[in-house]
Amino acid sequence: MNRTKAIELLTDIISCSDRKNKLQGKEFYKTALKILKDENTSENELRILYRSFCGYLAHGDFTDVEYAKINLLVDHLES
């Protein structure tokens, strides 16, 4: 997994949500960012985060741009 790229994408998603005053996912994104920034995060925790984002993608309501960014983030978490 490329943590640096995942952190950059997630930071961008949070910024976009803040600019558009969107509440959906805001706390989830911030928690995910903390997990990614923590160097002591285990592989199991990263797998759980990946699964959480997959479920979030399946049930969330996103703009096309937001969906594309989250999809890229999932790709980075998967690898």
VMD Tcl script that builds the backbone (N, CA, C; Angstrom):
set m [mol new atoms 237]
animate dup $m
set s [atomselect $m all]
$s set {name element resname resid chain x y z} {
  {N N MET 1 A 0.834 -1.182 0.000}
  {CA C MET 1 A 0.000 0.000 0.000}
  {C C MET 1 A 0.880 1.247 0.000}
  {N N ASN 2 A 0.482 2.196 -0.761}
  {CA C ASN 2 A 1.180 3.467 -0.795}
  {C C ASN 2 A 0.475 4.421 0.177}
  {N N ARG 3 A 0.960 4.425 1.419}
  {CA C ARG 3 A 0.322 5.245 2.462}
  {C C ARG 3 A 0.352 6.722 2.118}
  {N N THR 4 A 1.475 7.173 1.590}
  {CA C THR 4 A 1.609 8.597 1.278}
  {C C THR 4 A 0.532 9.030 0.290}
  {N N LYS 5 A 0.343 8.255 -0.762}
  {CA C LYS 5 A -0.664 8.589 -1.769}
  {C C LYS 5 A -2.067 8.496 -1.177}
  {N N ALA 6 A -2.303 7.479 -0.349}
  {CA C ALA 6 A -3.606 7.327 0.289}
  {C C ALA 6 A -3.908 8.518 1.207}
  {N N ILE 7 A -2.910 8.960 1.959}
  {CA C ILE 7 A -3.079 10.109 2.845}
  {C C ILE 7 A -3.372 11.367 2.031}
  {N N GLU 8 A -2.657 11.549 0.918}
  {CA C GLU 8 A -2.895 12.713 0.060}
  {C C GLU 8 A -4.318 12.711 -0.485}
  {N N LEU 9 A -4.774 11.561 -0.970}
  {CA C LEU 9 A -6.133 11.465 -1.503}
  {C C LEU 9 A -7.178 11.733 -0.429}
  {N N LEU 10 A -6.986 11.142 0.724}
  {CA C LEU 10 A -7.941 11.321 1.810}
  {C C LEU 10 A -7.975 12.768 2.289}
  {N N THR 11 A -6.825 13.409 2.361}
  {CA C THR 11 A -6.759 14.826 2.732}
  {C C THR 11 A -7.513 15.680 1.713}
  {N N ASP 12 A -7.364 15.344 0.443}
  {CA C ASP 12 A -8.076 16.064 -0.621}
  {C C ASP 12 A -9.588 15.842 -0.508}
  {N N ILE 13 A -9.997 14.619 -0.226}
  {CA C ILE 13 A -11.425 14.317 -0.067}
  {C C ILE 13 A -12.003 15.102 1.103}
  {N N ILE 14 A -11.272 15.164 2.206}
  {CA C ILE 14 A -11.729 15.919 3.385}
  {C C ILE 14 A -11.846 17.398 3.050}
  {N N SER 15 A -10.857 17.939 2.337}
  {CA C SER 15 A -10.895 19.355 1.952}
  {C C SER 15 A -12.099 19.658 1.070}
  {N N CYS 16 A -12.365 18.779 0.114}
  {CA C CYS 16 A -13.527 18.971 -0.767}
  {C C CYS 16 A -14.827 18.927 0.033}
  {N N SER 17 A -14.914 17.996 0.972}
  {CA C SER 17 A -16.115 17.887 1.808}
  {C C SER 17 A -16.299 19.143 2.647}
  {N N ASP 18 A -15.200 19.658 3.181}
  {CA C ASP 18 A -15.274 20.879 3.982}
  {C C ASP 18 A -15.731 22.066 3.138}
  {N N ARG 19 A -15.180 22.191 1.932}
  {CA C ARG 19 A -15.544 23.311 1.057}
  {C C ARG 19 A -17.018 23.255 0.662}
  {N N LYS 20 A -17.532 22.041 0.461}
  {CA C LYS 20 A -18.926 21.890 0.048}
  {C C LYS 20 A -19.858 21.735 1.235}
  {N N ASN 21 A -19.286 21.818 2.438}
  {CA C ASN 21 A -20.055 21.718 3.678}
  {C C ASN 21 A -20.848 20.411 3.740}
  {N N LYS 22 A -20.218 19.324 3.269}
  {CA C LYS 22 A -20.844 18.010 3.298}
  {C C LYS 22 A -20.522 17.329 4.615}
  {N N LEU 23 A -21.529 16.773 5.232}
  {CA C LEU 23 A -21.326 16.080 6.498}
  {C C LEU 23 A -21.126 14.578 6.302}
  {N N GLN 24 A -21.659 14.038 5.187}
  {CA C GLN 24 A -21.536 12.603 4.957}
  {C C GLN 24 A -20.076 12.175 4.919}
  {N N GLY 25 A -19.748 11.256 5.774}
  {CA C GLY 25 A -18.418 10.669 5.757}
  {C C GLY 25 A -17.331 11.462 6.450}
  {N N LYS 26 A -17.626 12.658 6.874}
  {CA C LYS 26 A -16.593 13.541 7.410}
  {C C LYS 26 A -15.844 12.906 8.586}
  {N N GLU 27 A -16.562 12.369 9.548}
  {CA C GLU 27 A -15.907 11.741 10.707}
  {C C GLU 27 A -15.189 10.460 10.299}
  {N N PHE 28 A -15.796 9.707 9.386}
  {CA C PHE 28 A -15.167 8.487 8.876}
  {C C PHE 28 A -13.837 8.815 8.198}
  {N N TYR 29 A -13.842 9.842 7.363}
  {CA C TYR 29 A -12.619 10.256 6.676}
  {C C TYR 29 A -11.533 10.663 7.674}
  {N N LYS 30 A -11.923 11.432 8.685}
  {CA C LYS 30 A -10.937 11.906 9.665}
  {C C LYS 30 A -10.372 10.748 10.482}
  {N N THR 31 A -11.211 9.791 10.842}
  {CA C THR 31 A -10.734 8.607 11.564}
  {C C THR 31 A -9.800 7.790 10.682}
  {N N ALA 32 A -10.161 7.629 9.418}
  {CA C ALA 32 A -9.316 6.886 8.478}
  {C C ALA 32 A -7.962 7.572 8.315}
  {N N LEU 33 A -7.960 8.885 8.284}
  {CA C LEU 33 A -6.709 9.632 8.152}
  {C C LEU 33 A -5.799 9.385 9.355}
  {N N LYS 34 A -6.378 9.375 10.552}
  {CA C LYS 34 A -5.593 9.085 11.755}
  {C C LYS 34 A -4.981 7.692 11.683}
  {N N ILE 35 A -5.760 6.727 11.217}
  {CA C ILE 35 A -5.266 5.355 11.095}
  {C C ILE 35 A -4.115 5.285 10.104}
  {N N LEU 36 A -4.260 5.950 8.974}
  {CA C LEU 36 A -3.208 5.920 7.952}
  {C C LEU 36 A -1.930 6.621 8.407}
  {N N LYS 37 A -2.086 7.684 9.176}
  {CA C LYS 37 A -0.907 8.430 9.629}
  {C C LYS 37 A -0.164 7.726 10.761}
  {N N ASP 38 A -0.834 6.819 11.455}
  {CA C ASP 38 A -0.227 6.111 12.575}
  {C C ASP 38 A 0.707 5.015 12.055}
  {N N GLU 39 A 1.986 5.171 12.309}
  {CA C GLU 39 A 2.986 4.202 11.843}
  {C C GLU 39 A 2.838 2.839 12.515}
  {N N ASN 40 A 2.127 2.787 13.631}
  {CA C ASN 40 A 1.957 1.535 14.364}
  {C C ASN 40 A 0.694 0.774 13.957}
  {N N THR 41 A 0.006 1.258 12.925}
  {CA C THR 41 A -1.195 0.587 12.451}
  {C C THR 41 A -0.815 -0.774 11.882}
  {N N SER 42 A -1.524 -1.799 12.318}
  {CA C SER 42 A -1.221 -3.161 11.868}
  {C C SER 42 A -1.806 -3.424 10.479}
  {N N GLU 43 A -1.341 -4.471 9.850}
  {CA C GLU 43 A -1.872 -4.871 8.544}
  {C C GLU 43 A -3.353 -5.232 8.667}
  {N N ASN 44 A -3.724 -5.846 9.774}
  {CA C ASN 44 A -5.117 -6.203 9.994}
  {C C ASN 44 A -5.990 -4.949 10.068}
  {N N GLU 45 A -5.534 -3.919 10.751}
  {CA C GLU 45 A -6.286 -2.670 10.836}
  {C C GLU 45 A -6.432 -2.030 9.456}
  {N N LEU 46 A -5.405 -2.136 8.633}
  {CA C LEU 46 A -5.475 -1.587 7.276}
  {C C LEU 46 A -6.456 -2.381 6.420}
  {N N ARG 47 A -6.519 -3.702 6.604}
  {CA C ARG 47 A -7.493 -4.519 5.881}
  {C C ARG 47 A -8.915 -4.143 6.295}
  {N N ILE 48 A -9.099 -3.910 7.576}
  {CA C ILE 48 A -10.421 -3.498 8.067}
  {C C ILE 48 A -10.801 -2.136 7.480}
  {N N LEU 49 A -9.842 -1.230 7.411}
  {CA C LEU 49 A -10.087 0.084 6.821}
  {C C LEU 49 A -10.470 -0.056 5.350}
  {N N TYR 50 A -9.765 -0.916 4.634}
  {CA C TYR 50 A -10.074 -1.193 3.225}
  {C C TYR 50 A -11.515 -1.693 3.095}
  {N N ARG 51 A -11.886 -2.652 3.919}
  {CA C ARG 51 A -13.247 -3.202 3.866}
  {C C ARG 51 A -14.292 -2.143 4.214}
  {N N SER 52 A -13.962 -1.288 5.157}
  {CA C SER 52 A -14.885 -0.217 5.538}
  {C C SER 52 A -15.122 0.737 4.369}
  {N N PHE 53 A -14.059 1.078 3.652}
  {CA C PHE 53 A -14.214 1.968 2.494}
  {C C PHE 53 A -14.991 1.280 1.378}
  {N N CYS 54 A -14.796 -0.024 1.190}
  {CA C CYS 54 A -15.562 -0.754 0.165}
  {C C CYS 54 A -17.055 -0.703 0.493}
  {N N GLY 55 A -17.390 -0.939 1.749}
  {CA C GLY 55 A -18.792 -0.862 2.168}
  {C C GLY 55 A -19.349 0.541 2.041}
  {N N TYR 56 A -18.522 1.509 2.372}
  {CA C TYR 56 A -18.921 2.905 2.274}
  {C C TYR 56 A -19.218 3.269 0.820}
  {N N LEU 57 A -18.385 2.790 -0.090}
  {CA C LEU 57 A -18.614 3.045 -1.517}
  {C C LEU 57 A -19.929 2.435 -1.986}
  {N N ALA 58 A -20.247 1.265 -1.450}
  {CA C ALA 58 A -21.457 0.567 -1.880}
  {C C ALA 58 A -22.733 1.254 -1.405}
  {N N HIS 59 A -22.664 1.990 -0.301}
  {CA C HIS 59 A -23.883 2.522 0.286}
  {C C HIS 59 A -23.939 4.042 0.402}
  {N N GLY 60 A -22.864 4.725 0.031}
  {CA C GLY 60 A -22.834 6.177 0.163}
  {C C GLY 60 A -23.450 6.892 -1.020}
  {N N ASP 61 A -23.622 8.176 -0.868}
  {CA C ASP 61 A -24.148 9.040 -1.922}
  {C C ASP 61 A -23.061 10.051 -2.259}
  {N N PHE 62 A -22.476 9.931 -3.452}
  {CA C PHE 62 A -21.294 10.713 -3.807}
  {C C PHE 62 A -21.483 11.457 -5.118}
  {N N THR 63 A -20.716 12.524 -5.261}
  {CA C THR 63 A -20.578 13.146 -6.575}
  {C C THR 63 A -19.656 12.244 -7.394}
  {N N ASP 64 A -19.631 12.444 -8.692}
  {CA C ASP 64 A -18.757 11.638 -9.540}
  {C C ASP 64 A -17.286 11.817 -9.163}
  {N N VAL 65 A -16.902 13.045 -8.855}
  {CA C VAL 65 A -15.512 13.336 -8.495}
  {C C VAL 65 A -15.153 12.670 -7.171}
  {N N GLU 66 A -16.037 12.796 -6.197}
  {CA C GLU 66 A -15.794 12.191 -4.891}
  {C C GLU 66 A -15.705 10.667 -5.016}
  {N N TYR 67 A -16.609 10.091 -5.796}
  {CA C TYR 67 A -16.594 8.643 -6.005}
  {C C TYR 67 A -15.267 8.197 -6.622}
  {N N ALA 68 A -14.805 8.922 -7.625}
  {CA C ALA 68 A -13.553 8.572 -8.290}
  {C C ALA 68 A -12.371 8.634 -7.322}
  {N N LYS 69 A -12.340 9.658 -6.475}
  {CA C LYS 69 A -11.243 9.801 -5.513}
  {C C LYS 69 A -11.280 8.691 -4.465}
  {N N ILE 70 A -12.467 8.358 -3.983}
  {CA C ILE 70 A -12.573 7.287 -2.995}
  {C C ILE 70 A -12.216 5.952 -3.629}
  {N N ASN 71 A -12.607 5.769 -4.869}
  {CA C ASN 71 A -12.254 4.545 -5.582}
  {C C ASN 71 A -10.734 4.417 -5.729}
  {N N LEU 72 A -10.060 5.504 -6.038}
  {CA C LEU 72 A -8.593 5.508 -6.097}
  {C C LEU 72 A -7.993 5.190 -4.732}
  {N N LEU 73 A -8.580 5.758 -3.703}
  {CA C LEU 73 A -8.110 5.499 -2.332}
  {C C LEU 73 A -8.235 4.011 -2.014}
  {N N VAL 74 A -9.346 3.410 -2.377}
  {CA C VAL 74 A -9.544 1.975 -2.159}
  {C C VAL 74 A -8.474 1.170 -2.901}
  {N N ASP 75 A -8.158 1.593 -4.112}
  {CA C ASP 75 A -7.093 0.919 -4.880}
  {C C ASP 75 A -5.762 0.981 -4.142}
  {N N HIS 76 A -5.461 2.129 -3.552}
  {CA C HIS 76 A -4.207 2.276 -2.815}
  {C C HIS 76 A -4.213 1.444 -1.534}
  {N N LEU 77 A -5.359 1.337 -0.896}
  {CA C LEU 77 A -5.452 0.532 0.319}
  {C C LEU 77 A -5.356 -0.953 0.003}
  {N N GLU 78 A -5.832 -1.325 -1.164}
  {CA C GLU 78 A -5.830 -2.727 -1.565}
  {C C GLU 78 A -4.431 -3.237 -1.898}
  {N N SER 79 A -3.628 -2.390 -2.492}
  {CA C SER 79 A -2.302 -2.840 -2.954}
  {C C SER 79 A -1.282 -2.898 -1.851}
}
mol reanalyze $m
mol bondsrecalc $m
mol representation Tube
mol addrep $m
